Amino acid sequence: MSELLGKRLKALREKKGISQKFVATKIGVNNSTLSGYESGYREPDGETLSRLADFYEVTTDYLLGRSNNSQLSSNTETLMNDIDLGLSIDEIMEKYNLKFEGDPLMKDDVEKIITVVKTLMSMRK
């Protein structure tokens, strides 16, 4: 079983100062199951691994030891920073090369995405 996965899960949980029971409830597994992941006796299935990565805001590659970079995509962080700075929809579309000539729906889609990102950002704070 994956000893590194367990160590990383435990370190992330302890860094947040939360209990195994809390994490287990949030990701939808039994406390004993999460304990098994952290001790290296069990491995999560793909769906549970994704929920753990989402919960801890890291990549699955980091959890699995395939990367030492725990951060989400730098493009995601850059976009979040741009939104936080108050860039307009048009400025964001230009910066990220989102040119959709003649398709007014695309701008509406980008506006919806930005609204979702803003909501997620407010939840992180």
Summary of the structure (lengths in Angstrom):
residues: 125
radius of gyration: 18.2
end to end distance: 35.0
largest distance: 55.4
contacts: 299
relative contact order: 0.09
helix: 69%
strand: 0%
